[in-house]
Amino acid sequence: MSLKDICSNCGTSYKEIMRTGFVGCEECYRSIQPLTENVRELFDGKMHSGRSPK
Ligand SMILES: [Zn+2]
């Protein structure tokens, strides 16, 4: 019932990823709920770094 914080594919935990900054596999993004939201924010700036200034 609680949110998943460990990848079911590689077993990497959310805390580990936040500490190291590396995900274990692509599945981490899909299976770890807290990660999906945090990663979205983390990578949002990088992915849109080419955005034109206002
Ligand atoms: Zn994984």
mmCIF file of the protein (N, C-alpha, C, O) and its ligand, coordinates in Angstrom:
data_MODEL
# 
_entry.id   MODEL 
# 
loop_
_entity.id 
_entity.type 
_entity.pdbx_number_of_molecules 
1 polymer     1 
2 non-polymer 1 
# 
_entity_poly.entity_id                      1 
_entity_poly.type                           'polypeptide(L)' 
_entity_poly.nstd_linkage                   no 
_entity_poly.nstd_monomer                   no 
_entity_poly.pdbx_seq_one_letter_code       MSLKDICSNCGTSYKEIMRTGFVGCEECYRSIQPLTENVRELFDGKMHSGRSPK 
_entity_poly.pdbx_seq_one_letter_code_can   MSLKDICSNCGTSYKEIMRTGFVGCEECYRSIQPLTENVRELFDGKMHSGRSPK 
_entity_poly.pdbx_strand_id                 A 
# 
loop_
_entity_poly_seq.entity_id 
_entity_poly_seq.num 
_entity_poly_seq.mon_id 
_entity_poly_seq.hetero 
1 1  MET n 
1 2  SER n 
1 3  LEU n 
1 4  LYS n 
1 5  ASP n 
1 6  ILE n 
1 7  CYS n 
1 8  SER n 
1 9  ASN n 
1 10 CYS n 
1 11 GLY n 
1 12 THR n 
1 13 SER n 
1 14 TYR n 
1 15 LYS n 
1 16 GLU n 
1 17 ILE n 
1 18 MET n 
1 19 ARG n 
1 20 THR n 
1 21 GLY n 
1 22 PHE n 
1 23 VAL n 
1 24 GLY n 
1 25 CYS n 
1 26 GLU n 
1 27 GLU n 
1 28 CYS n 
1 29 TYR n 
1 30 ARG n 
1 31 SER n 
1 32 ILE n 
1 33 GLN n 
1 34 PRO n 
1 35 LEU n 
1 36 THR n 
1 37 GLU n 
1 38 ASN n 
1 39 VAL n 
1 40 ARG n 
1 41 GLU n 
1 42 LEU n 
1 43 PHE n 
1 44 ASP n 
1 45 GLY n 
1 46 LYS n 
1 47 MET n 
1 48 HIS n 
1 49 SER n 
1 50 GLY n 
1 51 ARG n 
1 52 SER n 
1 53 PRO n 
1 54 LYS n 
# 
loop_
_struct_asym.id 
_struct_asym.entity_id 
A 1 
B 2 
# 
loop_
_chem_comp.id 
_chem_comp.type 
_chem_comp.mon_nstd_flag 
ARG 'L-peptide linking' y 
ASN 'L-peptide linking' y 
ASP 'L-peptide linking' y 
CYS 'L-peptide linking' y 
GLN 'L-peptide linking' y 
GLU 'L-peptide linking' y 
GLY 'peptide linking'   y 
HIS 'L-peptide linking' y 
ILE 'L-peptide linking' y 
LEU 'L-peptide linking' y 
LYS 'L-peptide linking' y 
MET 'L-peptide linking' y 
PHE 'L-peptide linking' y 
PRO 'L-peptide linking' y 
SER 'L-peptide linking' y 
THR 'L-peptide linking' y 
TYR 'L-peptide linking' y 
VAL 'L-peptide linking' y 
ZN  non-polymer         . 
# 
_pdbx_entity_nonpoly.entity_id   2 
_pdbx_entity_nonpoly.name        ? 
_pdbx_entity_nonpoly.comp_id     ZN 
# 
_pdbx_nonpoly_scheme.asym_id         B 
_pdbx_nonpoly_scheme.entity_id       2 
_pdbx_nonpoly_scheme.mon_id          ZN 
_pdbx_nonpoly_scheme.ndb_seq_num     1 
_pdbx_nonpoly_scheme.pdb_seq_num     101 
_pdbx_nonpoly_scheme.auth_seq_num    101 
_pdbx_nonpoly_scheme.pdb_mon_id      ZN 
_pdbx_nonpoly_scheme.auth_mon_id     ZN 
_pdbx_nonpoly_scheme.pdb_strand_id   A 
_pdbx_nonpoly_scheme.pdb_ins_code    . 
# 
loop_
_atom_site.group_PDB 
_atom_site.id 
_atom_site.type_symbol 
_atom_site.label_atom_id 
_atom_site.label_alt_id 
_atom_site.label_comp_id 
_atom_site.label_asym_id 
_atom_site.label_entity_id 
_atom_site.label_seq_id 
_atom_site.pdbx_PDB_ins_code 
_atom_site.Cartn_x 
_atom_site.Cartn_y 
_atom_site.Cartn_z 
_atom_site.occupancy 
_atom_site.B_iso_or_equiv 
_atom_site.pdbx_formal_charge 
_atom_site.auth_seq_id 
_atom_site.auth_comp_id 
_atom_site.auth_asym_id 
_atom_site.auth_atom_id 
_atom_site.pdbx_PDB_model_num 
ATOM   1   N  N  . MET A 1 1  ? 0.828  -1.200 0.000   1.00 0.00 ? 1   MET A N  1 
ATOM   2   C  CA . MET A 1 1  ? 0.000  0.000  0.000   1.00 0.00 ? 1   MET A CA 1 
ATOM   3   C  C  . MET A 1 1  ? 0.861  1.248  0.000   1.00 0.00 ? 1   MET A C  1 
ATOM   4   O  O  . MET A 1 1  ? 0.474  2.288  -0.533  1.00 0.00 ? 1   MET A O  1 
ATOM   5   N  N  . SER A 1 2  ? 2.044  1.129  0.610   1.00 0.00 ? 2   SER A N  1 
ATOM   6   C  CA . SER A 1 2  ? 2.939  2.286  0.613   1.00 0.00 ? 2   SER A CA 1 
ATOM   7   C  C  . SER A 1 2  ? 3.609  2.445  -0.741  1.00 0.00 ? 2   SER A C  1 
ATOM   8   O  O  . SER A 1 2  ? 3.661  1.503  -1.531  1.00 0.00 ? 2   SER A O  1 
ATOM   9   N  N  . LEU A 1 3  ? 4.112  3.620  -1.000  1.00 0.00 ? 3   LEU A N  1 
ATOM   10  C  CA . LEU A 1 3  ? 4.792  3.855  -2.261  1.00 0.00 ? 3   LEU A CA 1 
ATOM   11  C  C  . LEU A 1 3  ? 6.063  3.021  -2.337  1.00 0.00 ? 3   LEU A C  1 
ATOM   12  O  O  . LEU A 1 3  ? 6.770  2.830  -1.347  1.00 0.00 ? 3   LEU A O  1 
ATOM   13  N  N  . LYS A 1 4  ? 6.321  2.546  -3.506  1.00 0.00 ? 4   LYS A N  1 
ATOM   14  C  CA . LYS A 1 4  ? 7.536  1.759  -3.713  1.00 0.00 ? 4   LYS A CA 1 
ATOM   15  C  C  . LYS A 1 4  ? 8.757  2.674  -3.659  1.00 0.00 ? 4   LYS A C  1 
ATOM   16  O  O  . LYS A 1 4  ? 8.778  3.735  -4.283  1.00 0.00 ? 4   LYS A O  1 
ATOM   17  N  N  . ASP A 1 5  ? 9.768  2.253  -2.911  1.00 0.00 ? 5   ASP A N  1 
ATOM   18  C  CA . ASP A 1 5  ? 10.986 3.056  -2.918  1.00 0.00 ? 5   ASP A CA 1 
ATOM   19  C  C  . ASP A 1 5  ? 12.199 2.196  -3.246  1.00 0.00 ? 5   ASP A C  1 
ATOM   20  O  O  . ASP A 1 5  ? 13.342 2.619  -3.072  1.00 0.00 ? 5   ASP A O  1 
ATOM   21  N  N  . ILE A 1 6  ? 11.935 0.986  -3.722  1.00 0.00 ? 6   ILE A N  1 
ATOM   22  C  CA . ILE A 1 6  ? 13.028 0.126  -4.180  1.00 0.00 ? 6   ILE A CA 1 
ATOM   23  C  C  . ILE A 1 6  ? 12.688 -0.424 -5.563  1.00 0.00 ? 6   ILE A C  1 
ATOM   24  O  O  . ILE A 1 6  ? 11.590 -0.932 -5.790  1.00 0.00 ? 6   ILE A O  1 
ATOM   25  N  N  . CYS A 1 7  ? 13.632 -0.316 -6.468  1.00 0.00 ? 7   CYS A N  1 
ATOM   26  C  CA . CYS A 1 7  ? 13.415 -0.797 -7.825  1.00 0.00 ? 7   CYS A CA 1 
ATOM   27  C  C  . CYS A 1 7  ? 13.230 -2.308 -7.827  1.00 0.00 ? 7   CYS A C  1 
ATOM   28  O  O  . CYS A 1 7  ? 14.041 -3.053 -7.276  1.00 0.00 ? 7   CYS A O  1 
ATOM   29  N  N  . SER A 1 8  ? 12.145 -2.743 -8.460  1.00 0.00 ? 8   SER A N  1 
ATOM   30  C  CA . SER A 1 8  ? 11.865 -4.181 -8.489  1.00 0.00 ? 8   SER A CA 1 
ATOM   31  C  C  . SER A 1 8  ? 12.784 -4.905 -9.461  1.00 0.00 ? 8   SER A C  1 
ATOM   32  O  O  . SER A 1 8  ? 12.871 -6.132 -9.435  1.00 0.00 ? 8   SER A O  1 
ATOM   33  N  N  . ASN A 1 9  ? 13.464 -4.166 -10.308 1.00 0.00 ? 9   ASN A N  1 
ATOM   34  C  CA . ASN A 1 9  ? 14.322 -4.776 -11.326 1.00 0.00 ? 9   ASN A CA 1 
ATOM   35  C  C  . ASN A 1 9  ? 15.756 -4.954 -10.838 1.00 0.00 ? 9   ASN A C  1 
ATOM   36  O  O  . ASN A 1 9  ? 16.319 -6.043 -10.945 1.00 0.00 ? 9   ASN A O  1 
ATOM   37  N  N  . CYS A 1 10 ? 16.352 -3.881 -10.299 1.00 0.00 ? 10  CYS A N  1 
ATOM   38  C  CA . CYS A 1 10 ? 17.758 -3.962 -9.911  1.00 0.00 ? 10  CYS A CA 1 
ATOM   39  C  C  . CYS A 1 10 ? 17.949 -3.882 -8.395  1.00 0.00 ? 10  CYS A C  1 
ATOM   40  O  O  . CYS A 1 10 ? 19.038 -4.152 -7.889  1.00 0.00 ? 10  CYS A O  1 
ATOM   41  N  N  . GLY A 1 11 ? 16.882 -3.509 -7.669  1.00 0.00 ? 11  GLY A N  1 
ATOM   42  C  CA . GLY A 1 11 ? 16.966 -3.515 -6.220  1.00 0.00 ? 11  GLY A CA 1 
ATOM   43  C  C  . GLY A 1 11 ? 17.585 -2.263 -5.630  1.00 0.00 ? 11  GLY A C  1 
ATOM   44  O  O  . GLY A 1 11 ? 17.808 -2.191 -4.421  1.00 0.00 ? 11  GLY A O  1 
ATOM   45  N  N  . THR A 1 12 ? 17.864 -1.277 -6.467  1.00 0.00 ? 12  THR A N  1 
ATOM   46  C  CA . THR A 1 12 ? 18.419 -0.026 -5.962  1.00 0.00 ? 12  THR A CA 1 
ATOM   47  C  C  . THR A 1 12 ? 17.344 0.751  -5.217  1.00 0.00 ? 12  THR A C  1 
ATOM   48  O  O  . THR A 1 12 ? 16.214 0.865  -5.690  1.00 0.00 ? 12  THR A O  1 
ATOM   49  N  N  . SER A 1 13 ? 17.693 1.281  -4.060  1.00 0.00 ? 13  SER A N  1 
ATOM   50  C  CA . SER A 1 13 ? 16.706 1.991  -3.261  1.00 0.00 ? 13  SER A CA 1 
ATOM   51  C  C  . SER A 1 13 ? 16.700 3.477  -3.591  1.00 0.00 ? 13  SER A C  1 
ATOM   52  O  O  . SER A 1 13 ? 17.667 4.033  -4.111  1.00 0.00 ? 13  SER A O  1 
ATOM   53  N  N  . TYR A 1 14 ? 15.591 4.081  -3.273  1.00 0.00 ? 14  TYR A N  1 
ATOM   54  C  CA . TYR A 1 14 ? 15.431 5.518  -3.537  1.00 0.00 ? 14  TYR A CA 1 
ATOM   55  C  C  . TYR A 1 14 ? 16.509 6.327  -2.814  1.00 0.00 ? 14  TYR A C  1 
ATOM   56  O  O  . TYR A 1 14 ? 17.077 7.262  -3.378  1.00 0.00 ? 14  TYR A O  1 
ATOM   57  N  N  . LYS A 1 15 ? 16.783 5.958  -1.569  1.00 0.00 ? 15  LYS A N  1 
ATOM   58  C  CA . LYS A 1 15 ? 17.792 6.684  -0.793  1.00 0.00 ? 15  LYS A CA 1 
ATOM   59  C  C  . LYS A 1 15 ? 19.168 6.557  -1.438  1.00 0.00 ? 15  LYS A C  1 
ATOM   60  O  O  . LYS A 1 15 ? 19.941 7.514  -1.482  1.00 0.00 ? 15  LYS A O  1 
ATOM   61  N  N  . GLU A 1 16 ? 19.457 5.355  -1.936  1.00 0.00 ? 16  GLU A N  1 
ATOM   62  C  CA . GLU A 1 16 ? 20.750 5.143  -2.587  1.00 0.00 ? 16  GLU A CA 1 
ATOM   63  C  C  . GLU A 1 16 ? 20.906 6.056  -3.793  1.00 0.00 ? 16  GLU A C  1 
ATOM   64  O  O  . GLU A 1 16 ? 21.952 6.671  -3.999  1.00 0.00 ? 16  GLU A O  1 
ATOM   65  N  N  . ILE A 1 17 ? 19.860 6.128  -4.573  1.00 0.00 ? 17  ILE A N  1 
ATOM   66  C  CA . ILE A 1 17 ? 19.916 6.939  -5.794  1.00 0.00 ? 17  ILE A CA 1 
ATOM   67  C  C  . ILE A 1 17 ? 20.064 8.414  -5.450  1.00 0.00 ? 17  ILE A C  1 
ATOM   68  O  O  . ILE A 1 17 ? 20.810 9.141  -6.105  1.00 0.00 ? 17  ILE A O  1 
ATOM   69  N  N  . MET A 1 18 ? 19.352 8.847  -4.426  1.00 0.00 ? 18  MET A N  1 
ATOM   70  C  CA . MET A 1 18 ? 19.443 10.241 -4.035  1.00 0.00 ? 18  MET A CA 1 
ATOM   71  C  C  . MET A 1 18 ? 20.824 10.556 -3.482  1.00 0.00 ? 18  MET A C  1 
ATOM   72  O  O  . MET A 1 18 ? 21.314 11.678 -3.611  1.00 0.00 ? 18  MET A O  1 
ATOM   73  N  N  . ARG A 1 19 ? 21.457 9.542  -2.855  1.00 0.00 ? 19  ARG A N  1 
ATOM   74  C  CA . ARG A 1 19 ? 22.778 9.754  -2.248  1.00 0.00 ? 19  ARG A CA 1 
ATOM   75  C  C  . ARG A 1 19 ? 23.875 9.739  -3.308  1.00 0.00 ? 19  ARG A C  1 
ATOM   76  O  O  . ARG A 1 19 ? 24.800 10.552 -3.276  1.00 0.00 ? 19  ARG A O  1 
ATOM   77  N  N  . THR A 1 20 ? 23.757 8.805  -4.243  1.00 0.00 ? 20  THR A N  1 
ATOM   78  C  CA . THR A 1 20 ? 24.807 8.670  -5.246  1.00 0.00 ? 20  THR A CA 1 
ATOM   79  C  C  . THR A 1 20 ? 24.538 9.521  -6.475  1.00 0.00 ? 20  THR A C  1 
ATOM   80  O  O  . THR A 1 20 ? 25.460 9.945  -7.171  1.00 0.00 ? 20  THR A O  1 
ATOM   81  N  N  . GLY A 1 21 ? 23.258 9.762  -6.729  1.00 0.00 ? 21  GLY A N  1 
ATOM   82  C  CA . GLY A 1 21 ? 22.916 10.531 -7.917  1.00 0.00 ? 21  GLY A CA 1 
ATOM   83  C  C  . GLY A 1 21 ? 22.825 9.665  -9.162  1.00 0.00 ? 21  GLY A C  1 
ATOM   84  O  O  . GLY A 1 21 ? 22.679 10.171 -10.275 1.00 0.00 ? 21  GLY A O  1 
ATOM   85  N  N  . PHE A 1 22 ? 22.915 8.346  -8.963  1.00 0.00 ? 22  PHE A N  1 
ATOM   86  C  CA . PHE A 1 22 ? 22.840 7.438  -10.108 1.00 0.00 ? 22  PHE A CA 1 
ATOM   87  C  C  . PHE A 1 22 ? 21.712 6.427  -9.913  1.00 0.00 ? 22  PHE A C  1 
ATOM   88  O  O  . PHE A 1 22 ? 21.521 5.893  -8.821  1.00 0.00 ? 22  PHE A O  1 
ATOM   89  N  N  . VAL A 1 23 ? 20.989 6.181  -10.964 1.00 0.00 ? 23  VAL A N  1 
ATOM   90  C  CA . VAL A 1 23 ? 19.972 5.136  -10.905 1.00 0.00 ? 23  VAL A CA 1 
ATOM   91  C  C  . VAL A 1 23 ? 20.593 3.818  -11.341 1.00 0.00 ? 23  VAL A C  1 
ATOM   92  O  O  . VAL A 1 23 ? 21.586 3.787  -12.068 1.00 0.00 ? 23  VAL A O  1 
ATOM   93  N  N  . GLY A 1 24 ? 19.984 2.731  -10.880 1.00 0.00 ? 24  GLY A N  1 
ATOM   94  C  CA . GLY A 1 24 ? 20.533 1.411  -11.223 1.00 0.00 ? 24  GLY A CA 1 
ATOM   95  C  C  . GLY A 1 24 ? 20.190 1.017  -12.638 1.00 0.00 ? 24  GLY A C  1 
ATOM   96  O  O  . GLY A 1 24 ? 20.996 0.384  -13.319 1.00 0.00 ? 24  GLY A O  1 
ATOM   97  N  N  . CYS A 1 25 ? 18.999 1.385  -13.092 1.00 0.00 ? 25  CYS A N  1 
ATOM   98  C  CA . CYS A 1 25 ? 18.565 0.994  -14.420 1.00 0.00 ? 25  CYS A CA 1 
ATOM   99  C  C  . CYS A 1 25 ? 17.410 1.880  -14.858 1.00 0.00 ? 25  CYS A C  1 
ATOM   100 O  O  . CYS A 1 25 ? 16.934 2.725  -14.100 1.00 0.00 ? 25  CYS A O  1 
ATOM   101 N  N  . GLU A 1 26 ? 16.973 1.679  -16.075 1.00 0.00 ? 26  GLU A N  1 
ATOM   102 C  CA . GLU A 1 26 ? 15.852 2.473  -16.577 1.00 0.00 ? 26  GLU A CA 1 
ATOM   103 C  C  . GLU A 1 26 ? 14.581 2.224  -15.784 1.00 0.00 ? 26  GLU A C  1 
ATOM   104 O  O  . GLU A 1 26 ? 13.749 3.116  -15.618 1.00 0.00 ? 26  GLU A O  1 
ATOM   105 N  N  . GLU A 1 27 ? 14.447 1.000  -15.298 1.00 0.00 ? 27  GLU A N  1 
ATOM   106 C  CA . GLU A 1 27 ? 13.237 0.631  -14.571 1.00 0.00 ? 27  GLU A CA 1 
ATOM   107 C  C  . GLU A 1 27 ? 13.097 1.442  -13.286 1.00 0.00 ? 27  GLU A C  1 
ATOM   108 O  O  . GLU A 1 27 ? 11.989 1.632  -12.785 1.00 0.00 ? 27  GLU A O  1 
ATOM   109 N  N  . CYS A 1 28 ? 14.216 1.916  -12.758 1.00 0.00 ? 28  CYS A N  1 
ATOM   110 C  CA . CYS A 1 28 ? 14.177 2.718  -11.534 1.00 0.00 ? 28  CYS A CA 1 
ATOM   111 C  C  . CYS A 1 28 ? 13.239 3.905  -11.702 1.00 0.00 ? 28  CYS A C  1 
ATOM   112 O  O  . CYS A 1 28 ? 12.475 4.241  -10.798 1.00 0.00 ? 28  CYS A O  1 
ATOM   113 N  N  . TYR A 1 29 ? 13.307 4.526  -12.853 1.00 0.00 ? 29  TYR A N  1 
ATOM   114 C  CA . TYR A 1 29 ? 12.469 5.698  -13.090 1.00 0.00 ? 29  TYR A CA 1 
ATOM   115 C  C  . TYR A 1 29 ? 10.993 5.349  -13.020 1.00 0.00 ? 29  TYR A C  1 
ATOM   116 O  O  . TYR A 1 29 ? 10.174 6.155  -12.577 1.00 0.00 ? 29  TYR A O  1 
ATOM   117 N  N  . ARG A 1 30 ? 10.656 4.134  -13.464 1.00 0.00 ? 30  ARG A N  1 
ATOM   118 C  CA . ARG A 1 30 ? 9.249  3.745  -13.528 1.00 0.00 ? 30  ARG A CA 1 
ATOM   119 C  C  . ARG A 1 30 ? 8.757  3.152  -12.220 1.00 0.00 ? 30  ARG A C  1 
ATOM   120 O  O  . ARG A 1 30 ? 7.609  3.364  -11.828 1.00 0.00 ? 30  ARG A O  1 
ATOM   121 N  N  . SER A 1 31 ? 9.631  2.405  -11.540 1.00 0.00 ? 31  SER A N  1 
ATOM   122 C  CA . SER A 1 31 ? 9.160  1.626  -10.397 1.00 0.00 ? 31  SER A CA 1 
ATOM   123 C  C  . SER A 1 31 ? 9.247  2.384  -9.089  1.00 0.00 ? 31  SER A C  1 
ATOM   124 O  O  . SER A 1 31 ? 8.492  2.090  -8.163  1.00 0.00 ? 31  SER A O  1 
ATOM   125 N  N  . ILE A 1 32 ? 10.145 3.350  -8.986  1.00 0.00 ? 32  ILE A N  1 
ATOM   126 C  CA . ILE A 1 32 ? 10.291 4.072  -7.727  1.00 0.00 ? 32  ILE A CA 1 
ATOM   127 C  C  . ILE A 1 32 ? 9.483  5.357  -7.788  1.00 0.00 ? 32  ILE A C  1 
ATOM   128 O  O  . ILE A 1 32 ? 9.838  6.296  -8.500  1.00 0.00 ? 32  ILE A O  1 
ATOM   129 N  N  . GLN A 1 33 ? 8.410  5.386  -7.044  1.00 0.00 ? 33  GLN A N  1 
ATOM   130 C  CA . GLN A 1 33 ? 7.484  6.502  -7.122  1.00 0.00 ? 33  GLN A CA 1 
ATOM   131 C  C  . GLN A 1 33 ? 8.092  7.836  -6.703  1.00 0.00 ? 33  GLN A C  1 
ATOM   132 O  O  . GLN A 1 33 ? 7.967  8.811  -7.445  1.00 0.00 ? 33  GLN A O  1 
ATOM   133 N  N  . PRO A 1 34 ? 8.751  7.921  -5.535  1.00 0.00 ? 34  PRO A N  1 
ATOM   134 C  CA . PRO A 1 34 ? 9.343  9.202  -5.123  1.00 0.00 ? 34  PRO A CA 1 
ATOM   135 C  C  . PRO A 1 34 ? 10.382 9.676  -6.122  1.00 0.00 ? 34  PRO A C  1 
ATOM   136 O  O  . PRO A 1 34 ? 10.581 10.876 -6.309  1.00 0.00 ? 34  PRO A O  1 
ATOM   137 N  N  . LEU A 1 35 ? 11.036 8.728  -6.757  1.00 0.00 ? 35  LEU A N  1 
ATOM   138 C  CA . LEU A 1 35 ? 12.102 9.080  -7.688  1.00 0.00 ? 35  LEU A CA 1 
ATOM   139 C  C  . LEU A 1 35 ? 11.545 9.747  -8.938  1.00 0.00 ? 35  LEU A C  1 
ATOM   140 O  O  . LEU A 1 35 ? 12.111 10.719 -9.440  1.00 0.00 ? 35  LEU A O  1 
ATOM   141 N  N  . THR A 1 36 ? 10.452 9.228  -9.426  1.00 0.00 ? 36  THR A N  1 
ATOM   142 C  CA . THR A 1 36 ? 9.892  9.772  -10.655 1.00 0.00 ? 36  THR A CA 1 
ATOM   143 C  C  . THR A 1 36 ? 9.592  11.256 -10.504 1.00 0.00 ? 36  THR A C  1 
ATOM   144 O  O  . THR A 1 36 ? 9.828  12.039 -11.424 1.00 0.00 ? 36  THR A O  1 
ATOM   145 N  N  . GLU A 1 37 ? 9.077  11.638 -9.352  1.00 0.00 ? 37  GLU A N  1 
ATOM   146 C  CA . GLU A 1 37 ? 8.750  13.042 -9.151  1.00 0.00 ? 37  GLU A CA 1 
ATOM   147 C  C  . GLU A 1 37 ? 10.003 13.884 -8.963  1.00 0.00 ? 37  GLU A C  1 
ATOM   148 O  O  . GLU A 1 37 ? 10.128 14.969 -9.531  1.00 0.00 ? 37  GLU A O  1 
ATOM   149 N  N  . ASN A 1 38 ? 10.931 13.369 -8.158  1.00 0.00 ? 38  ASN A N  1 
ATOM   150 C  CA . ASN A 1 38 ? 12.167 14.118 -7.905  1.00 0.00 ? 38  ASN A CA 1 
ATOM   151 C  C  . ASN A 1 38 ? 13.012 14.223 -9.161  1.00 0.00 ? 38  ASN A C  1 
ATOM   152 O  O  . ASN A 1 38 ? 13.557 15.284 -9.469  1.00 0.00 ? 38  ASN A O  1 
ATOM   153 N  N  . VAL A 1 39 ? 13.116 13.132 -9.875  1.00 0.00 ? 39  VAL A N  1 
ATOM   154 C  CA . VAL A 1 39 ? 13.928 13.136 -11.086 1.00 0.00 ? 39  VAL A CA 1 
ATOM   155 C  C  . VAL A 1 39 ? 13.337 14.081 -12.113 1.00 0.00 ? 39  VAL A C  1 
ATOM   156 O  O  . VAL A 1 39 ? 14.060 14.757 -12.845 1.00 0.00 ? 39  VAL A O  1 
ATOM   157 N  N  . ARG A 1 40 ? 12.038 14.120 -12.158 1.00 0.00 ? 40  ARG A N  1 
ATOM   158 C  CA . ARG A 1 40 ? 11.390 15.022 -13.105 1.00 0.00 ? 40  ARG A CA 1 
ATOM   159 C  C  . ARG A 1 40 ? 11.823 16.468 -12.823 1.00 0.00 ? 40  ARG A C  1 
ATOM   160 O  O  . ARG A 1 40 ? 12.105 17.238 -13.742 1.00 0.00 ? 40  ARG A O  1 
ATOM   161 N  N  . GLU A 1 41 ? 11.869 16.813 -11.538 1.00 0.00 ? 41  GLU A N  1 
ATOM   162 C  CA . GLU A 1 41 ? 12.283 18.170 -11.180 1.00 0.00 ? 41  GLU A CA 1 
ATOM   163 C  C  . GLU A 1 41 ? 13.774 18.355 -11.411 1.00 0.00 ? 41  GLU A C  1 
ATOM   164 O  O  . GLU A 1 41 ? 14.215 19.390 -11.911 1.00 0.00 ? 41  GLU A O  1 
ATOM   165 N  N  . LEU A 1 42 ? 14.553 17.324 -11.035 1.00 0.00 ? 42  LEU A N  1 
ATOM   166 C  CA . LEU A 1 42 ? 16.003 17.416 -11.160 1.00 0.00 ? 42  LEU A CA 1 
ATOM   167 C  C  . LEU A 1 42 ? 16.418 17.616 -12.609 1.00 0.00 ? 42  LEU A C  1 
ATOM   168 O  O  . LEU A 1 42 ? 17.265 18.452 -12.923 1.00 0.00 ? 42  LEU A O  1 
ATOM   169 N  N  . PHE A 1 43 ? 15.796 16.822 -13.494 1.00 0.00 ? 43  PHE A N  1 
ATOM   170 C  CA . PHE A 1 43 ? 16.219 16.838 -14.885 1.00 0.00 ? 43  PHE A CA 1 
ATOM   171 C  C  . PHE A 1 43 ? 15.481 17.882 -15.699 1.00 0.00 ? 43  PHE A C  1 
ATOM   172 O  O  . PHE A 1 43 ? 15.824 18.125 -16.856 1.00 0.00 ? 43  PHE A O  1 
ATOM   173 N  N  . ASP A 1 44 ? 14.501 18.485 -15.126 1.00 0.00 ? 44  ASP A N  1 
ATOM   174 C  CA . ASP A 1 44 ? 13.714 19.464 -15.875 1.00 0.00 ? 44  ASP A CA 1 
ATOM   175 C  C  . ASP A 1 44 ? 14.595 20.618 -16.324 1.00 0.00 ? 44  ASP A C  1 
ATOM   176 O  O  . ASP A 1 44 ? 14.520 21.054 -17.473 1.00 0.00 ? 44  ASP A O  1 
ATOM   177 N  N  . GLY A 1 45 ? 15.436 21.114 -15.408 1.00 0.00 ? 45  GLY A N  1 
ATOM   178 C  CA . GLY A 1 45 ? 16.303 22.233 -15.758 1.00 0.00 ? 45  GLY A CA 1 
ATOM   179 C  C  . GLY A 1 45 ? 17.293 21.860 -16.843 1.00 0.00 ? 45  GLY A C  1 
ATOM   180 O  O  . GLY A 1 45 ? 17.544 22.635 -17.766 1.00 0.00 ? 45  GLY A O  1 
ATOM   181 N  N  . LYS A 1 46 ? 17.858 20.651 -16.722 1.00 0.00 ? 46  LYS A N  1 
ATOM   182 C  CA . LYS A 1 46 ? 18.857 20.238 -17.691 1.00 0.00 ? 46  LYS A CA 1 
ATOM   183 C  C  . LYS A 1 46 ? 18.233 20.018 -19.072 1.00 0.00 ? 46  LYS A C  1 
ATOM   184 O  O  . LYS A 1 46 ? 18.784 20.417 -20.098 1.00 0.00 ? 46  LYS A O  1 
ATOM   185 N  N  . MET A 1 47 ? 17.082 19.377 -19.061 1.00 0.00 ? 47  MET A N  1 
ATOM   186 C  CA . MET A 1 47 ? 16.444 19.061 -20.329 1.00 0.00 ? 47  MET A CA 1 
ATOM   187 C  C  . MET A 1 47 ? 15.984 20.313 -21.049 1.00 0.00 ? 47  MET A C  1 
ATOM   188 O  O  . MET A 1 47 ? 15.930 20.351 -22.279 1.00 0.00 ? 47  MET A O  1 
ATOM   189 N  N  . HIS A 1 48 ? 15.653 21.335 -20.280 1.00 0.00 ? 48  HIS A N  1 
ATOM   190 C  CA . HIS A 1 48 ? 15.169 22.569 -20.893 1.00 0.00 ? 48  HIS A CA 1 
ATOM   191 C  C  . HIS A 1 48 ? 16.226 23.662 -20.850 1.00 0.00 ? 48  HIS A C  1 
ATOM   192 O  O  . HIS A 1 48 ? 15.917 24.852 -20.914 1.00 0.00 ? 48  HIS A O  1 
ATOM   193 N  N  . SER A 1 49 ? 17.493 23.231 -20.740 1.00 0.00 ? 49  SER A N  1 
ATOM   194 C  CA . SER A 1 49 ? 18.575 24.219 -20.608 1.00 0.00 ? 49  SER A CA 1 
ATOM   195 C  C  . SER A 1 49 ? 18.684 25.066 -21.868 1.00 0.00 ? 49  SER A C  1 
ATOM   196 O  O  . SER A 1 49 ? 19.215 26.176 -21.836 1.00 0.00 ? 49  SER A O  1 
ATOM   197 N  N  . GLY A 1 50 ? 18.183 24.538 -22.968 1.00 0.00 ? 50  GLY A N  1 
ATOM   198 C  CA . GLY A 1 50 ? 18.284 25.281 -24.226 1.00 0.00 ? 50  GLY A CA 1 
ATOM   199 C  C  . GLY A 1 50 ? 17.124 26.235 -24.423 1.00 0.00 ? 50  GLY A C  1 
ATOM   200 O  O  . GLY A 1 50 ? 17.010 26.902 -25.451 1.00 0.00 ? 50  GLY A O  1 
ATOM   201 N  N  . ARG A 1 51 ? 16.258 26.286 -23.407 1.00 0.00 ? 51  ARG A N  1 
ATOM   202 C  CA . ARG A 1 51 ? 15.087 27.144 -23.528 1.00 0.00 ? 51  ARG A CA 1 
ATOM   203 C  C  . ARG A 1 51 ? 15.492 28.610 -23.643 1.00 0.00 ? 51  ARG A C  1 
ATOM   204 O  O  . ARG A 1 51 ? 16.396 29.058 -22.939 1.00 0.00 ? 51  ARG A O  1 
ATOM   205 N  N  . SER A 1 52 ? 14.877 29.310 -24.465 1.00 0.00 ? 52  SER A N  1 
ATOM   206 C  CA . SER A 1 52 ? 15.216 30.716 -24.667 1.00 0.00 ? 52  SER A CA 1 
ATOM   207 C  C  . SER A 1 52 ? 14.784 31.530 -23.458 1.00 0.00 ? 52  SER A C  1 
ATOM   208 O  O  . SER A 1 52 ? 13.724 31.275 -22.887 1.00 0.00 ? 52  SER A O  1 
ATOM   209 N  N  . PRO A 1 53 ? 15.590 32.503 -23.063 1.00 0.00 ? 53  PRO A N  1 
ATOM   210 C  CA . PRO A 1 53 ? 15.255 33.359 -21.913 1.00 0.00 ? 53  PRO A CA 1 
ATOM   211 C  C  . PRO A 1 53 ? 14.037 34.225 -22.210 1.00 0.00 ? 53  PRO A C  1 
ATOM   212 O  O  . PRO A 1 53 ? 13.711 34.506 -23.363 1.00 0.00 ? 53  PRO A O  1 
ATOM   213 N  N  . LYS A 1 54 ? 13.387 34.630 -21.150 1.00 0.00 ? 54  LYS A N  1 
ATOM   214 C  CA . LYS A 1 54 ? 12.168 35.424 -21.338 1.00 0.00 ? 54  LYS A CA 1 
ATOM   215 C  C  . LYS A 1 54 ? 12.477 36.827 -21.850 1.00 0.00 ? 54  LYS A C  1 
ATOM   216 O  O  . LYS A 1 54 ? 11.562 37.623 -22.060 1.00 0.00 ? 54  LYS A O  1 
HETATM 217 ZN ZN . ZN  B 2 .  ? 16.432 -0.199 -11.256 1.00 0.00 2 101 ZN  A ZN 1 
# 
